[in-house]
Amino acid sequence: MINKRLLIKNLLAYNDENSFYDKKQKISLDSKEGKAKFLKHVCALSNSNPENNSYIVVGVEDKENKIKGVDFFDDSKIQNLIDAYLKNPPKIQYENVAFPRLQRHKVVGLVTILPNNKVTSLKKTIWKYVRGKVFYRRGSNSMSTLGKYELRSTNKSIVEALEKSASNNIQLTLDGVFDFFGRHKEEYNPTYKVFNEQVVLCWAGNKKEVDGKTFYSRVDIELINEQIRLFYSALDEVKIEFNKRSFIITEYVYLGIKDKYDFYPFEKTVINFKDNGKHNIVSEMLFQPPQFDRFVLLHLFNSCNAILEKMKKNLPLTQNELFDAQELPTNYMICVLNKIPNAFAKLNEAKIYLKELEDKTSYIKYKEAVRVLRKVKYR
């Protein structure tokens, strides 16, 4: 079993990118350009490593090789992007790896590109990259060709040595458990469970009872043996269940207008642990967006726009408006889910102004709203 935090450290020890790994401060899948560049890197690394894994480390400052971290990313549909645009697409994994010195909501992203021993190419045009283009790595540079490309295996022994030196052991596991407990205050109820006598899972969350049901907010769940953060939520309500072989997370979204609020089931995630020490994760989207009176929604939308206009003009907000600004992202999200025109554009427009507010609750809710909408879009 590979300790992913140690693997990242081993990869970064090379300092410069090479033909089996790349590092990025961030990746963006919200635009055609961002998707195209990500596809290029996956394609290039796959073609340059036909017999071994290759990696992209996300959240690292390039010049100084400094770990900065990125937000937790849980888009289970990222493989769909690879399959949609690449011929002979490799299987990939995106994992969130916790580092003790980072802020609690930050991780380092690790993209693992599994070998398929086939030439990978673009099967349709995206951004400025045309159909049929083949990318590959020459040192730290991504090259391309429209002609034939011959696969060459040159990194297998190097990568196998790196992965072997990142193998987990009892000390790393114990250190990981103590580290997890040390990073979470007592009120977040940090705890652990061992599955199949070999896999250690830690989780923490702010526990509360609502209508006789137990929910957790600000939930953090880590697979200690691999140092992978499996789940993280800054605000949402989460129900946690487990048995001998599975850990089950049901996420709820608290939505409403005026006095009509309720917990809506959003997504169910089941982590299944196998006898060989491996695990798989199965997610099921449960969300049925609540529908509200259109007249009330239009009034809400206009109120949100008025607050946004004041923030754009740098005008001071009243206490009531500051309170309403905290709910601005959620209210815009409700408008988007109810198909109010321009609501999504207004939500995106509000981002930079919410980020500048002294109270960061609004910005955290913005990121949660975007995450919900992204998942609903690809359901």
DRENMIKE-399070 format. One line per 10 residues: number of its first residue (from 1); for each residue x, z, y of C-alpha. Coordinates in Angstrom, 2 decimals, decimal comma, always signed. Each point is the difference from the previous one (the first is absolute). Example, Ala and Ser with C-alpha at 12.3 -4.5 7.8 and 13.67 -1.06 7.14 Angstrom:
BEGIN
1	+12,30:+7,80:-4,50 ~ +1,37:-0,66:+3,44
This chain:
BEGIN
1	+0,00:+0,00:+0,00 ~ +1,47:-1,06:+3,34 ~ +0,06:+2,41:+2,93 ~ -0,98:-2,40:+2,80 ~ +1,42:+2,14:+2,80 ~ +3,42:-0,02:-1,69 ~ -0,32:-3,74:-0,67 ~ -0,61:-0,67:+3,71 ~ +3,06:+2,07:+0,88 ~ +2,05:-2,03:-2,49
11	-1,27:-3,28:+1,47 ~ +0,74:+1,09:+3,56 ~ +3,51:+1,01:-1,05 ~ +0,73:-3,73:-0,11 ~ -0,67:+0,10:+3,76 ~ -0,63:-3,74:+0,40 ~ -2,78:-1,93:-1,68 ~ +1,06:-2,28:-2,81 ~ -1,53:-2,31:-2,57 ~ -1,85:+2,78:-1,89
21	-1,38:+2,12:+2,82 ~ -1,16:-0,22:+3,59 ~ -0,92:+2,65:+2,54 ~ -2,57:-0,13:+2,76 ~ -0,99:+2,37:+2,78 ~ -3,60:-1,01:-0,70 ~ -2,11:-2,77:-1,49 ~ -3,22:-1,31:+1,46 ~ -2,72:-1,57:-2,11 ~ -2,53:-0,18:+2,85
31	+1,05:-3,48:+1,17 ~ +0,84:-3,37:-1,57 ~ +3,56:+0,31:+1,26 ~ +0,43:+3,46:-1,51 ~ -1,46:-1,08:-3,33 ~ +2,17:-3,14:-0,04 ~ +3,21:+1,94:+0,61 ~ -0,87:+2,51:-2,72 ~ -0,72:-2,82:-2,45 ~ +3,32:-1,63:+0,91
41	+1,95:+3,17:-0,82 ~ -1,84:+0,56:-3,29 ~ +0,53:-3,63:-1,00 ~ +3,70:+0,04:+0,93 ~ +0,76:+3,23:-1,86 ~ -1,95:-1,11:-3,07 ~ +1,90:-3,29:-0,24 ~ +3,35:+1,73:+0,48 ~ -0,69:+2,62:-2,68 ~ -1,65:-1,71:-2,98
51	+1,05:+2,69:-2,50 ~ -0,05:+3,25:+1,99 ~ -2,12:+1,89:+2,49 ~ +0,58:-0,60:+3,69 ~ -1,07:+2,19:+2,89 ~ -1,16:+0,14:+3,61 ~ +0,45:+3,37:+1,73 ~ -2,45:+0,46:+2,91 ~ +0,53:+2,54:+2,77 ~ +3,74:-0,34:+0,55
61	+1,64:-0,90:+3,31 ~ +2,15:-3,03:-0,78 ~ +3,14:+0,39:+2,11 ~ +0,66:+3,72:-0,52 ~ -1,52:+0,14:-3,49 ~ -2,05:+2,99:+1,19 ~ -3,18:+1,09:-1,77 ~ -2,86:-0,06:+2,54 ~ -3,00:-0,05:-2,33 ~ -3,35:-1,82:+0,19
71	-3,64:+1,01:-0,43 ~ -1,35:+0,45:-3,53 ~ -1,19:-3,38:-1,29 ~ -2,56:-0,17:-2,79 ~ -1,21:-3,58:-0,10 ~ -0,54:-0,66:-3,69 ~ -0,75:-3,67:+0,79 ~ +3,56:-0,90:+1,01 ~ +0,54:-1,71:-3,39 ~ -2,97:-2,26:+0,85
81	+1,95:-1,34:+3,00 ~ +2,96:-0,83:-2,23 ~ -2,21:-1,68:-2,60 ~ -1,90:-2,00:+2,64 ~ +3,03:-1,61:+1,65 ~ +2,80:-0,15:-2,56 ~ +0,43:-2,24:-3,04 ~ +1,42:+2,01:-2,92 ~ -0,64:+3,22:+1,96 ~ +1,99:+3,07:-1,04
91	-1,72:+3,33:-0,58 ~ +0,71:+2,43:+2,81 ~ -0,51:+3,71:+0,64 ~ -0,24:+1,68:+3,40 ~ +0,80:+3,71:-0,22 ~ +0,10:+2,70:+2,67 ~ +3,06:+2,22:-0,35 ~ +0,12:+3,38:+1,74 ~ +3,19:+1,16:+1,73 ~ +0,31:+3,68:+1,05
101	+1,36:-0,70:+3,49 ~ -2,82:-2,35:+0,97 ~ -3,21:+1,11:+1,68 ~ -2,70:+0,97:-2,49 ~ -1,98:-3,21:+0,57 ~ +3,05:-2,27:-0,34 ~ +1,52:-1,53:-3,14 ~ +2,45:-2,70:-0,99 ~ -1,68:-3,02:-1,57 ~ +1,58:-1,45:-3,13
111	-1,01:-3,47:-1,15 ~ +1,13:-0,69:-3,56 ~ +0,02:-3,67:-1,02 ~ -0,03:-0,35:-3,76 ~ +1,89:-2,91:-1,59 ~ -1,93:-2,92:-1,49 ~ +2,88:-2,44:-0,69 ~ -1,90:-2,85:+1,65 ~ +0,54:-1,89:+3,24 ~ -2,41:+1,39:+2,60
121	-1,19:-2,22:+2,87 ~ -2,75:-0,24:+2,60 ~ -3,09:-1,64:-1,50 ~ -1,65:-0,40:+3,41 ~ +1,13:-0,06:+3,61 ~ -0,02:+3,22:+2,01 ~ +1,15:+0,29:+3,64 ~ +3,02:-2,34:+0,35 ~ +0,94:+0,07:-3,69 ~ -1,23:-3,13:-1,80
131	-1,37:-0,35:-3,51 ~ +2,66:-0,48:-2,66 ~ +2,76:+1,85:+1,87 ~ +2,34:+2,06:-2,18 ~ +1,77:+3,01:+1,54 ~ +3,07:+1,68:-1,44 ~ +2,70:+2,43:+1,13 ~ +3,57:-0,74:+0,86 ~ +1,52:+3,39:+0,74 ~ -2,24:+1,63:+2,62
141	-1,49:-3,31:+1,17 ~ -3,17:-1,67:-1,24 ~ +0,51:-3,73:-0,55 ~ -2,57:-2,68:-0,87 ~ -0,30:-3,38:-1,64 ~ -2,75:-2,48:-0,83 ~ +1,94:-1,40:-2,91 ~ +0,77:+1,34:-3,46 ~ +1,47:+3,48:-0,25 ~ +2,00:+1,30:-2,94
151	-0,44:+3,66:-0,91 ~ +3,20:+2,01:-0,34 ~ +0,26:+3,58:-1,18 ~ +2,88:+1,72:+1,84 ~ -1,29:+3,49:+0,79 ~ -1,32:+1,32:-3,30 ~ +2,89:+2,34:-0,84 ~ +0,24:+1,31:+3,59 ~ -3,71:+0,80:+0,27 ~ -0,14:+1,57:-3,47
161	+2,89:+2,30:+1,00 ~ -1,77:+0,95:+3,24 ~ -3,24:+0,77:-1,82 ~ +1,80:+1,98:-2,70 ~ +1,76:+2,15:+2,59 ~ -3,43:+0,73:+1,53 ~ -1,43:+1,35:-3,28 ~ -2,01:+3,18:+0,43 ~ +1,08:+3,34:-1,49 ~ -1,25:+3,60:-0,16
171	+1,89:+1,04:+3,14 ~ -1,45:-2,85:+2,08 ~ -3,49:+0,83:-1,28 ~ +0,30:+3,71:+0,82 ~ +1,52:-0,78:+3,38 ~ -2,91:-2,35:+0,64 ~ -2,60:+2,68:-0,81 ~ +1,69:+2,58:+2,24 ~ +0,37:-2,58:+2,73 ~ -3,72:-0,86:-0,20
181	-1,04:+3,65:+0,21 ~ +2,41:+0,58:+2,88 ~ -1,47:-2,88:+2,02 ~ -3,60:+1,21:-0,29 ~ -1,34:+3,14:+1,61 ~ -1,86:+2,57:-2,10 ~ -3,38:-0,99:+1,47 ~ +0,43:-3,46:-1,58 ~ +0,04:+1,60:-3,47 ~ +3,03:-1,83:-1,47
191	-0,17:-0,06:-3,80 ~ +1,23:-1,98:-2,99 ~ -1,07:-1,18:-3,44 ~ +2,04:-1,30:-2,93 ~ -1,41:-2,96:-1,94 ~ +1,07:-0,79:-3,59 ~ +2,74:+2,66:+0,28 ~ +2,19:-2,38:+2,00 ~ -1,61:-1,14:+3,27 ~ -0,36:+2,38:+2,95
201	-2,64:-0,66:+2,65 ~ -0,18:+2,06:+3,21 ~ -2,84:+0,01:+2,49 ~ -1,06:+1,85:+3,13 ~ -3,02:-0,05:+2,26 ~ -2,12:+2,04:+2,37 ~ -2,78:+1,32:-2,24 ~ -3,57:+0,45:+1,19 ~ -3,50:+0,37:-1,42 ~ -2,79:-2,30:+1,21
211	-3,50:+0,38:-1,47 ~ +1,41:+1,64:-3,09 ~ +2,61:-2,74:-0,54 ~ +3,76:+0,42:+0,32 ~ +1,82:-2,49:+2,21 ~ +3,59:-0,27:+1,16 ~ +1,23:-1,52:+3,25 ~ +3,55:-0,96:+1,03 ~ +0,73:-0,62:-3,67 ~ +3,51:-0,75:-1,23
221	+0,62:-0,93:-3,66 ~ +3,46:-0,72:-1,44 ~ +1,33:-1,05:-3,40 ~ +3,07:+2,24:+0,01 ~ +1,96:-1,66:-2,82 ~ +0,18:-3,24:+2,00 ~ -0,32:+1,52:+3,52 ~ -2,96:-2,31:+0,67 ~ -2,78:+0,99:+2,37 ~ -3,11:-1,18:-1,84
231	-2,55:+0,93:+2,65 ~ -0,02:+1,21:+3,58 ~ -2,90:+0,54:+2,39 ~ +0,30:+1,45:+3,50 ~ -3,72:+0,63:+0,49 ~ -2,27:-1,14:-2,83 ~ -1,92:+2,23:-2,40 ~ +1,22:-0,23:-3,58 ~ -1,34:+1,33:-3,29 ~ +2,64:+0,78:-2,64
241	-0,59:+0,19:-3,76 ~ +2,34:-0,14:-2,98 ~ +0,13:+0,26:-3,78 ~ +2,80:-0,10:-2,56 ~ +0,88:-3,64:+0,63 ~ -1,44:-1,00:+3,37 ~ -0,02:+1,05:+3,63 ~ -3,07:-1,19:+1,89 ~ -0,32:-0,35:+3,77 ~ -3,32:-0,86:+1,61
251	+0,29:-0,67:+3,72 ~ -2,93:+0,43:+2,38 ~ -0,48:-1,20:+3,57 ~ -1,94:+2,24:+2,40 ~ -2,06:-2,31:+2,19 ~ -3,01:+0,19:+2,25 ~ -1,60:-0,26:+3,43 ~ -1,37:+2,96:+1,93 ~ -1,42:+2,40:-2,62 ~ -0,09:-2,48:-2,90
261	+3,34:+0,70:-1,71 ~ +0,75:-0,11:-3,69 ~ +2,84:-0,31:-2,53 ~ +0,12:-3,54:-1,41 ~ +1,96:-0,64:-3,23 ~ +2,82:-2,39:+0,91 ~ +2,43:-0,56:-2,86 ~ +0,71:+1,50:-3,40 ~ +3,58:-0,01:-1,28 ~ +0,91:+0,98:-3,55
271	+3,63:+0,65:-0,96 ~ +0,37:-0,27:-3,78 ~ +3,07:+1,53:-1,66 ~ +1,20:-1,54:-3,27 ~ +1,93:+1,53:-2,90 ~ +3,13:-2,01:+0,85 ~ +0,33:+1,68:+3,41 ~ -1,38:-2,95:+1,93 ~ -3,18:-0,10:+2,04 ~ -2,45:-2,50:+1,41
281	-2,34:+0,22:+2,98 ~ -3,52:-1,43:+0,00 ~ -2,05:-0,12:+3,21 ~ -3,71:-0,66:+0,45 ~ -1,58:-0,65:+3,40 ~ -3,23:+1,99:+0,32 ~ -0,76:-0,49:+3,67 ~ -3,42:-1,15:+1,18 ~ +0,19:-0,06:+3,83 ~ -2,83:+1,94:+1,63
291	-2,34:-2,07:+2,16 ~ -1,29:+1,36:+3,31 ~ -2,58:-1,04:+2,58 ~ +1,39:-2,98:+1,90 ~ -1,26:+1,19:+3,40 ~ +1,79:+3,34:-0,49 ~ +3,16:-1,82:-1,15 ~ +0,07:-2,24:+3,08 ~ -0,32:+3,06:+2,23 ~ +2,87:+1,65:-1,93
301	+2,10:-3,18:+0,26 ~ -0,50:-0,21:+3,78 ~ +0,91:+3,69:+0,40 ~ +3,23:-0,58:-1,94 ~ +0,79:-3,03:+2,16 ~ -0,50:+2,05:+3,18 ~ +2,53:+2,63:-1,18 ~ +2,43:-2,74:-1,04 ~ -0,25:-1,63:+3,44 ~ +0,87:+3,32:+1,69
311	+3,05:+0,41:-2,27 ~ +1,09:-3,59:+0,75 ~ -0,19:+0,73:+3,74 ~ +1,85:+3,30:-0,52 ~ -2,93:+1,94:+1,48 ~ -0,34:+3,69:-0,96 ~ -2,55:+0,82:-2,70 ~ -2,45:+2,87:+0,29 ~ -0,04:+2,70:-2,67 ~ -3,04:-1,62:-1,60
321	+1,71:-3,40:+0,07 ~ +3,15:+1,46:-1,58 ~ -2,18:+1,38:-2,78 ~ -1,73:-3,37:-0,40 ~ +3,41:-1,73:-0,03 ~ +0,82:+1,92:-3,20 ~ -2,93:-1,71:-1,68 ~ +0,65:-3,40:+1,61 ~ +1,78:-1,57:-3,04 ~ -2,64:+1,26:-2,44
331	-2,84:-1,20:+2,23 ~ +1,59:-3,44:+0,36 ~ +0,42:-0,08:-3,80 ~ -3,71:+0,76:-0,48 ~ -0,77:-2,87:+2,38 ~ +2,26:-2,33:-2,00 ~ -1,67:+1,03:-3,28 ~ -3,38:-0,74:+1,62 ~ +1,20:-3,42:+1,24 ~ -0,09:+0,71:+3,74
341	+1,78:-2,99:+1,64 ~ +3,52:+0,65:+1,40 ~ +0,13:+3,56:-1,39 ~ +3,14:-0,69:-2,07 ~ +1,74:-1,60:+2,98 ~ -0,83:+3,04:+2,13 ~ +1,35:+2,33:-2,68 ~ +3,31:-1,87:-0,03 ~ +0,07:-0,08:+3,80 ~ -0,37:+3,79:+0,10
351	+3,06:+0,64:-2,17 ~ +2,68:+0,22:+2,71 ~ -2,18:+2,19:+2,24 ~ -0,94:+2,42:-2,77 ~ +3,67:+0,29:-0,95 ~ +0,83:+1,11:+3,56 ~ -2,49:+2,91:+0,00 ~ +1,57:+3,45:-0,17 ~ -2,35:+1,04:-2,81 ~ +0,99:-2,22:-2,94
361	-3,27:+0,51:-1,88 ~ -1,44:-3,21:+1,43 ~ +3,01:-2,05:-1,11 ~ -0,06:+1,51:-3,50 ~ -3,69:-0,91:-0,22 ~ +0,87:-3,52:+1,18 ~ +2,42:-0,44:-2,89 ~ -2,58:+1,37:-2,43 ~ -2,66:-2,38:+1,36 ~ +2,31:-3,00:-0,40
371	+0,85:+1,08:-3,55 ~ -3,68:+0,27:-0,94 ~ -0,83:-3,38:+1,52 ~ +2,98:-1,66:-1,72 ~ -1,13:+1,28:-3,38 ~ -3,62:-0,94:+0,59 ~ +1,08:-3,53:+1,00 ~ +1,75:-0,61:-3,34 ~ -2,50:+1,78:-2,24
